[in-house]
Amino acid sequence: MQEGKTAVNNVIEAEHLRKAFGDIIAVDDLSFSVAAGECFGILGPNGAGKTSTIRMAYAFSPPSGGTLRVLGLDITREARAVKSRIGVCQQENNIDPDLSVLQNLEVFARYFDIPAAEATRRSRELLRFMALDHRENARAVDLSGGLIRRLVMARALLNRPELLILDEPTTGLDPQSRHQVWERLEQLRAEGLSILLTTHNMDEASRLCDRLIIMDRGHLLVEGKPADLVRRHVGRDVIEVTEPAEGLAAYLTERGVIFENLGLRLIVTVEDGRDLYREISERFCNGSGGCIMRTATLEDVFLRLTGRDLRE
């Protein structure tokens, strides 16, 4: 630990946090904490308040109400100290297209008063870590989307942050690039780095997050470990029936089974679906429709809590 820094049990403590843009309330009475060394996720549909929340956490946008402490520091009074100790990877790939990959890191290091020789050493170390060392002299503008995201992440690690904040780090990446980013984040978490991330990718959240919250329209809906949330709000098994036969909905209602009727598809959630799946398959899936049973996922929780309607 660097001199002058104090260890804290929670790297983020938010209490009754509020963010307003005029008459629009983006975050409303939100409370949560992030423990040191964990990866904490914020999930929600478009307009839920995810980005507004983390922008307050990295001192880009001041809270409209409530309290927010990051690394034990009050974000409204000690923003400069907070910024020196965190790393931020925003949604936008705001790199300098006229500089090389290495130069982008070396120039950014000046914001933290890192000496030139040390900046070059750290930059090359991070490029190796992100598997970008073979492209250090390439122009940043010539990189693919996946390589650019890895460069932005390397830049966020230059000041050796105690907290890494990521806003949708893998949006738009192909599967190979996405998994490469996940592997690097898993390694950082294993080394003890605290991580706060927002994502729309439920596989990403399930794989990386120790705990997470789901929010909607500025409000907290649920908080917990991904597997616990699945068991609590969905169960173990999901049965999906396409083009459900007439009478299936009535049959499930009579048995008191929870289901969603989406018209051309009917979704059943149960703790143990083996017997029910067998009955539905034999009685209601002999025609043109299909019937499958699968393990419940975090996406099922997300859709149940936030709905299936399209958002702006």
C-alpha positions in Angstrom: 0.0 0.0 0.0 1.3 3.4 -0.9 2.2 5.9 1.8 -0.8 8.0 2.9 -3.4 5.5 2.0 -5.6 3.8 4.6 -7.0 0.3 4.2 -10.9 0.2 4.1 -13.2 -2.7 4.4 -15.6 -1.2 1.8 -14.2 0.5 -1.2 -17.6 2.1 -2.0 -20.4 3.0 0.5 -23.4 4.6 -1.0 -26.3 5.7 1.2 -29.6 7.1 -0.1 -27.8 8.2 -3.3 -29.7 10.4 -5.6 -29.0 12.0 -9.0 -31.3 14.4 -10.8 -31.0 16.1 -14.2 -33.6 18.8 -13.8 -37.0 17.1 -13.4 -35.6 13.7 -14.4 -34.5 11.5 -11.5 -31.9 9.1 -12.8 -30.9 7.6 -9.4 -33.4 7.6 -6.5 -32.6 6.6 -2.9 -29.9 4.0 -3.9 -27.9 2.3 -1.2 -25.2 -0.4 -1.6 -21.6 -1.2 -0.7 -18.7 -2.8 -2.4 -16.2 -4.8 -0.3 -12.5 -4.6 -0.8 -11.3 -7.2 -3.3 -14.6 -8.1 -4.8 -16.1 -7.6 -8.2 -19.5 -5.9 -7.9 -21.9 -5.5 -10.8 -24.7 -3.0 -11.5 -27.3 -4.4 -13.9 -30.4 -2.8 -15.4 -32.1 -2.0 -18.6 -31.5 1.2 -20.6 -32.4 4.2 -18.5 -32.0 2.3 -15.2 -29.4 4.7 -13.8 -26.3 2.4 -14.1 -24.0 4.9 -15.8 -25.3 7.8 -13.7 -24.4 5.8 -10.6 -20.8 4.9 -11.6 -20.2 8.4 -13.0 -20.8 9.6 -9.4 -18.5 6.9 -8.1 -15.6 8.2 -10.2 -16.3 11.8 -9.4 -17.4 12.8 -12.9 -20.9 13.8 -11.9 -21.7 15.1 -8.3 -24.5 13.5 -6.4 -27.7 15.4 -6.0 -28.3 13.9 -2.6 -27.3 11.2 -0.2 -23.7 10.2 0.7 -21.1 8.4 -1.3 -17.7 7.4 0.0 -15.0 5.8 -2.3 -11.9 4.3 -0.7 -13.1 5.9 2.6 -13.2 9.4 1.0 -16.2 11.7 0.6 -16.7 12.0 -3.1 -18.0 15.5 -3.0 -15.2 17.0 -0.8 -12.2 14.8 -1.8 -12.8 14.1 -5.5 -9.3 14.8 -6.5 -7.9 12.3 -4.0 -10.4 9.7 -5.2 -9.4 10.2 -8.9 -5.8 9.6 -8.1 -6.5 6.2 -6.6 -9.0 4.7 -9.1 -8.9 3.5 -12.7 -11.8 4.1 -15.1 -12.8 2.4 -18.3 -15.7 4.3 -19.8 -18.1 3.1 -22.6 -16.5 5.4 -25.1 -13.1 4.5 -26.6 -11.6 8.0 -26.0 -8.1 7.3 -27.1 -5.9 9.6 -29.2 -6.0 8.3 -32.8 -2.9 10.3 -33.8 -0.7 8.6 -31.2 0.7 5.1 -31.2 -0.5 2.4 -28.7 2.5 3.0 -26.4 2.3 6.8 -26.7 -1.4 6.7 -25.6 -0.3 5.2 -22.3 2.8 7.3 -21.8 0.9 10.6 -22.4 -1.9 9.5 -20.0 0.7 8.7 -17.3 1.4 12.5 -17.1 -2.0 13.0 -15.4 -0.6 11.1 -12.4 2.8 12.7 -12.4 4.5 9.4 -13.2 8.1 10.0 -14.3 8.7 9.3 -18.0 11.0 6.3 -17.6 8.6 4.7 -15.1 5.6 5.5 -17.4 7.3 3.7 -20.3 8.1 0.7 -18.0 4.5 0.5 -16.7 3.1 1.0 -20.2 5.0 -1.9 -21.7 4.2 -4.1 -18.7 0.5 -3.4 -19.1 0.7 -4.0 -22.9 2.2 -7.4 -22.2 -0.5 -8.1 -19.7 -3.3 -7.2 -22.2 -1.5 -9.1 -25.0 -0.9 -5.8 -26.9 2.9 -5.6 -26.8 3.3 -6.7 -30.4 1.3 -3.6 -31.4 2.9 -1.0 -29.3 4.1 1.1 -32.3 0.9 0.8 -34.2 -1.4 3.8 -34.6 -4.3 3.5 -32.1 -6.7 4.3 -34.9 -5.7 1.1 -36.8 -6.6 -1.2 -34.0 -9.7 -3.4 -34.0 -12.6 -2.8 -31.6 -11.4 -5.6 -29.3 -7.8 -4.3 -29.2 -9.0 -0.8 -28.5 -11.0 -2.0 -25.5 -7.9 -3.8 -24.1 -5.9 -0.6 -24.7 -8.4 1.5 -22.7 -8.3 -1.1 -19.9 -4.5 -1.0 -19.9 -4.7 2.8 -19.6 -7.1 2.5 -16.7 -4.5 0.4 -14.8 -1.5 2.8 -15.3 -1.8 4.4 -11.9 -2.0 1.1 -10.2 -5.6 1.8 -8.9 -7.1 0.3 -5.8 -10.5 0.3 -7.5 -11.2 -0.3 -11.2 -14.5 1.0 -12.6 -15.8 -0.4 -15.9 -18.8 0.8 -17.8 -20.0 -2.0 -20.1 -16.4 -3.1 -20.9 -17.2 -5.7 -23.6 -20.1 -4.1 -25.4 -19.7 -4.7 -29.2 -16.9 -7.2 -28.9 -16.8 -10.5 -30.7 -16.8 -13.7 -28.5 -13.0 -14.1 -28.7 -12.2 -10.6 -27.7 -14.9 -10.7 -24.9 -13.4 -13.8 -23.4 -9.9 -12.3 -23.5 -11.1 -9.3 -21.5 -12.9 -11.6 -19.0 -9.8 -13.6 -18.5 -7.8 -10.4 -17.7 -10.4 -9.2 -15.3 -10.5 -12.6 -13.5 -6.8 -12.4 -13.1 -7.0 -8.8 -11.7 -9.7 -9.9 -9.2 -7.6 -12.9 -8.2 -4.8 -10.5 -7.4 -7.0 -8.5 -5.0 -8.1 -5.6 -7.2 -11.6 -4.3 -6.4 -13.8 -3.9 -9.5 -17.1 -2.1 -10.1 -18.7 -2.8 -13.4 -22.0 -2.2 -15.3 -23.0 -4.6 -18.0 -25.9 -5.8 -20.2 -24.3 -9.2 -20.6 -25.7 -11.6 -18.1 -23.0 -14.2 -18.8 -20.4 -11.6 -18.0 -22.1 -10.7 -14.7 -22.5 -14.4 -13.7 -18.9 -15.1 -14.5 -17.2 -12.1 -13.0 -19.4 -10.7 -10.2 -19.1 -11.9 -6.6 -22.2 -9.8 -5.9 -24.5 -7.5 -7.9 -27.5 -5.3 -7.9 -30.3 -5.0 -10.4 -31.8 -1.6 -10.7 -34.6 -0.1 -12.8 -35.8 3.5 -13.2 -33.3 4.6 -10.6 -34.4 2.2 -7.9 -32.7 -0.8 -6.4 -34.7 -4.0 -7.1 -32.5 -6.8 -5.7 -29.0 -7.4 -4.4 -27.0 -10.6 -3.9 -24.8 -13.3 -5.4 -25.7 -14.3 -8.9 -26.5 -17.9 -8.0 -28.5 -16.9 -5.0 -30.6 -14.5 -7.0 -31.4 -17.2 -9.5 -32.5 -19.6 -6.8 -34.5 -16.9 -5.0 -36.4 -15.4 -7.9 -36.6 -18.2 -10.5 -35.7 -21.6 -9.2 -33.5 -24.3 -10.8 -35.3 -25.2 -14.0 -37.0 -23.4 -16.8 -39.3 -25.1 -19.3 -39.9 -23.3 -22.6 -42.8 -24.3 -24.9 -43.0 -22.8 -28.4 -46.4 -22.5 -30.0 -48.1 -23.8 -26.9 -51.1 -26.1 -27.4 -54.5 -25.0 -26.3 -55.2 -25.9 -22.7 -51.6 -25.7 -21.4 -52.1 -22.4 -19.7 -55.2 -23.6 -18.0 -53.5 -26.8 -16.9 -50.6 -24.9 -15.3 -53.0 -22.5 -13.6 -54.9 -25.4 -12.1 -51.7 -26.8 -10.7 -50.5 -23.5 -9.3 -47.4 -23.4 -11.5 -45.7 -20.0 -12.2 -45.5 -19.3 -15.9 -45.3 -16.4 -18.4 -47.5 -16.6 -21.5 -45.8 -14.6 -24.3 -48.2 -15.7 -27.0 -46.0 -17.8 -29.3 -43.9 -19.0 -26.3 -44.7 -20.0 -22.8 -42.1 -20.1 -20.0 -42.4 -22.1 -16.8 -40.1 -21.7 -13.9 -39.9 -24.4 -11.2 -37.4 -25.7 -8.6 -37.4 -29.3 -10.0 -39.0 -29.5 -13.5 -38.3 -33.1 -14.4 -41.8 -34.5 -13.8 -43.6 -31.5 -15.0 -41.5 -31.4 -18.2 -42.4 -35.0 -18.9 -46.1 -34.3 -18.4 -46.0 -31.2 -20.6 -44.0 -33.0 -23.3 -46.4 -35.9 -23.5 -49.7 -33.9 -23.3 -49.0 -30.6 -25.0 -45.9 -30.9 -27.2 -46.9 -33.5 -29.7 -48.0 -31.1 -32.4 -46.1 -28.4 -34.2 -44.7 -26.8 -31.0 -41.5 -27.6 -29.2 -40.6 -28.1 -25.6 -37.2 -27.8 -23.9 -36.0 -27.8 -20.3 -32.9 -25.8 -19.3 -31.1 -24.5 -16.2 -32.3 -21.1 -15.0 -29.9 -18.2 -15.5 -29.4 -14.7 -14.3 -31.1 -13.5 -17.5 -34.3 -15.1 -16.4 -34.1 -13.1 -13.1 -33.4 -9.9 -15.0 -36.4 -10.3 -17.3 -38.7 -11.3 -14.5 -37.8 -8.3 -12.5 -37.5 -5.6 -15.2 -40.0 -7.0 -17.8 -39.7 -7.8 -21.4 -40.8 -4.5 -22.9 -38.5 -2.6 -25.2 -36.9 0.5 -23.7 -35.8 3.8 -25.2 
